[in-house]
């Protein structure tokens, strides 16, 4: 698994490649939590190259989401492969986490309105 983060103004843009599973979930969660500084209000995560996520990975995404909510920050995921989209849908995560088609939609979804 590879996680890349970069800051674009007040947005943390994250790209995840590979798998988020029992072997990589701790690293994923640690990298995300370290990258989300107090002044970050918007986080978008590109899952285009995410090939697999298990329940441990879903739990990590949920923990990150809840931590952002407590700070009034917003999260959007985008570019999910159909198999990953299906996992989020079956788990009901697409009802509590913003899932978008692409980066532009994710940026729009996290704008202050």
C-alpha positions in Angstrom: 0.0 0.0 0.0 1.1 3.5 -0.8 -0.4 6.7 0.6 0.5 10.1 -0.7 -0.8 13.3 0.7 -0.5 16.8 -0.4 -2.0 20.0 0.7 -3.9 22.3 -1.7 -4.9 25.4 0.2 -7.2 24.2 3.0 -7.7 20.7 1.4 -5.7 17.6 2.2 -5.6 15.6 -1.0 -4.8 11.9 -0.4 -4.1 9.1 -3.0 -4.2 5.5 -1.9 -2.7 2.7 -4.0 -2.8 -1.0 -3.3 -4.7 -2.7 -0.5 -6.1 -1.6 2.9 -6.2 -4.8 4.9 -5.1 -6.2 8.2 -1.5 -5.9 7.2 -1.7 -2.3 6.1 -4.6 -0.7 8.0 -2.5 0.6 10.9 -0.1 2.3 8.6 -3.0 3.8 6.6 -4.7 5.2 9.7 -1.5 6.5 11.2 -0.5 8.3 7.9 -4.0 9.8 7.6 -4.2 11.0 11.2 -0.7 12.5 11.0 -1.5 14.3 7.8 -4.8 15.8 9.1 -3.5 18.8 11.0 -5.7 21.1 13.0 -6.1 23.6 10.2 -7.4 21.1 7.7 -11.1 21.5 7.1 -11.5 19.4 3.9 -10.1 16.0 3.1 -10.5 14.2 -0.2 -9.3 10.7 -0.8 -8.6 9.2 -4.3 -9.3 5.5 -4.2 -8.9 5.0 -8.0 -6.0 2.7 -7.4 -7.3 1.0 -4.3 -7.6 -2.6 -5.3 -9.0 -4.1 -2.0 -10.4 -3.0 1.4 -11.5 -5.3 4.2 -13.6 -4.6 7.3 -10.5 -3.4 9.2 -9.9 -0.8 6.4 -13.6 0.2 6.5 -13.3 0.7 10.3 -10.2 2.9 9.8 -12.1 5.0 7.3 -15.0 5.4 9.7 -12.6 6.4 12.6 -11.0 9.0 10.4 -14.5 10.3 9.3 -15.7 10.6 12.9 -12.5 12.4 13.9 -13.1 14.9 11.1 -16.7 15.4 12.1 -15.7 16.3 15.7 -13.6 19.1 14.2 -16.4 20.2 11.7 -14.2 19.1 8.8 -15.5 17.3 5.7 -14.4 14.1 4.0 -15.1 12.9 0.5 -13.9 9.8 -1.3 -13.7 9.6 -5.0 -12.9 7.4 -8.0 -13.8 4.1 -6.3 -13.4 1.0 -8.5 -16.7 -0.8 -8.9 -15.7 -3.6 -6.5 -14.7 -1.0 -3.8 -17.9 1.0 -4.4 -19.9 -2.2 -3.9 -18.1 -2.9 -0.5 -18.9 0.7 0.7 -22.5 0.3 -0.5 -23.1 -3.1 1.1 -21.6 -1.8 4.4 -23.8 1.3 4.2 -20.8 3.6 4.2 -22.0 5.4 1.1 -24.9 6.7 3.2 -22.6 8.3 5.9 -19.5 9.1 3.9 -19.6 11.3 0.8 -18.6 9.1 -2.2 -18.0 11.0 -5.5 -17.2 10.1 -9.1 -14.1 12.3 -9.4 -11.8 14.8 -7.7 -13.8 17.8 -9.0 -17.0 16.5 -7.5 -15.2 15.7 -4.2 -13.8 19.2 -4.0 -17.3 20.6 -4.6 -18.9 18.2 -2.0 -16.5 19.4 0.7 -17.0 23.2 0.0 -18.5 25.2 2.8 -22.1 25.9 1.8 
